[in-house]
Every structure is written in C-alpha cells, then in structure tokens.
Amino acid sequence: MELKSGYSDNGPAWIGQGEYSKTGKMLYFNGMALRRLQRRQNFETHANPETGDYYWVSGVKKDQSDRHWAGSGVIMIDRAVVSEYLSYVGSAQLSKTEYKVVTFAENTAIKTKANVMENRKIANQASHATSEPAPNAASSSREGCR
C-alpha cells in the first residue's frame, strides 16, 4: 500500500496483513479504515474517510516490485509478516536499504469505529427518508381536476 495524497509517487509505503469488511467495501489496515473507491482517481484505489487521504493498494509481488511503478522510497513492513513475505518472494532476508521492519497498529478499534460511523450514516439516511412530509391529499386531488 502506498500513500498517494500530497506526494509525487514517493509517499510512505507499507506491507502488512489487511482485512476486508463483510461487504468488501472497507479495508482495515495498520489501524486505518480505507474505503474502496468505485471510480479510481489516477492510481488511487482506496480513501481514508476520516482524513481524506488516497492510497494505492495492491498485493505483494514475487519480484519484490511492491511499490507503484512510479513510486520510490523505503517500504515499511510489519514485523508480523516478514517471514511469510520472505518465503513468498523466495528470499533469505530483506534489503536494509529498501525495507524497514516496523510494528503495525491493531485493527480492532478502527473496525469498531468504522462500524459505528457506517451504522450512524445508514440510520441518518433512513430517518431522512421517513421524515419527509407526505404529499397533501387535497392539493393532489386538485391537480387531478385541472
């Protein structure tokens, strides 16, 4: 994953384990909730609804070209996935100039927060739909008489 907002293809990049919501519309990753974009903007595939930041999200590559093709810079990799990543790419160790091992944030709190925000949004939409005034029967009958 690579941050696209505010950077010219050299934003921070991460490799780690993410988890999609039941609907597949939200990705929980490194303590963030990212909404999948229906219409992709440039190379952005997800957006953070809280910050407005855009991200490029992709799977890891066996040839270790894990940044966007135009991207550059060190990739932060979650300590919890290093051995699985090395096994997948067939390497014995990470390049110290290309990767930095870090510990990612848990996703539990952001999943709860995102669910509350989404449920509030759905409830607001439902209340707006039911609170609209019903058409006036007298005015509609007059319309029919004209």
N, C-alpha and C positions, 0 to 999 in steps of 0.2 A: 504494500500500500504506500502511496506517495501523496503528500500534501501538495495540491496544485495552487490554492489561493495564496496570492502575494509572492509567488516565486516564479522564476523563469526556468521551469523544469529542473531546478536544483533544490527543491524543498525537502524537508525531512522524509525519510522512508523507513518502513518497518516490515519485518517478517515475524509473524506470530499466528496463533490459533484464534480464529474468529468463530462466531456462532450466529446463524441467521435466525430471525424470529419465525414463528409458525407460518406466517404469510409469505416469508421470504423478502419482504419489503424493507426490513431493518437489519443491519449488520451490527453486532456488538463486538467491539474490538478495542483492546487496550483501554478499557474504561470509557469508551465513547459509543454512542449510538449513531449510526450513519444510515440515512435513508437512501435507498437505491433510486437513482434518477430514471424517470421514464424516458425523458429525452436527454440524451447525453450532450453536454456542453464541451466542445473541444475534446479533451481526453479525460474529462471528469465523469466518473461513474456513480459516485455517491456524494451526499452532502450531509453535514452535521447541522441539524435543525436548530440547535442551541447557539452555535457560533456563526453559522452561515458559510463555513469553510467547505471547499470542494476537494474531493480526493479521487485519485485513480486507484482502483482496487483490481488486483489480478492474482492468479495463482502463482506459486513459485515455479521457476523454470529449471530444468535439469542442467542447462548450460550456464546457470547462475546469472543470467541476464535479467535479474529480478526488478530492476528499475524500469520506468517507462523508457522507451528507446531514446528519447531526448534528455532523459534525466541523468544527473550526476551527483556524486557525493556518497558519503558513508551511509550504509544501511544498518539500522538498529534491529537486532534480532533478539527475540525473547529467549531468555536462558532456558525456559521450559521446552523449547522446540529445537534447540541446537543439534542434539544427537539425531533426531528424526530428520532434520534438514540435511545434515551431512550424509546420512545414509541414502536419502533420496537423490542427492546430486552426485553421490559416489566419491566423496572427498573425505580425507582424513582429518582436516582441520580448516578453520575459517581463515581467510586472509585478514590480517590485522589492519591493513590499510583500507579494506573495503567494507568491513563489518565491525560493529561494536555490540557486544553482548550486554543486554540490559534486562531488568525485570519489569514485565508489563503489569499494569493495574488489573485488578479483578473486574469482571463484567457484571457481577450480581447487582450492585447498587444502581448502575445505569440501566439495567434491564427493568428494574422495578420503577425507576423514574420515568423511563420511556413509556412503559405500560400505563402509568398514571396519566401522563400527558396525552397519550393517544385516546384513553378512555374519556378524559375530560373533553377532548375535541369532538368525539362521537356524541357525547351527551349534549354538548352545546349545539351541534348540528340538529339533533333530534328535537331539542326544545325550541329551536327557531322554526322548525317545520310544523310543530304542533301549536305554536303561539300566534301564528298568522291568523288574522281575522277571517272568519268565514264570509263569503260573499253575501251581500244584503239581498234577501229574497225579494223584497219589494222592488228594488232597482233592477234586478234581473228580469222580473216579470214585466216591468215597464219596457225594458229593452225589447222583449218579445212582441209587444203590442205595436211598436212603431212601424 
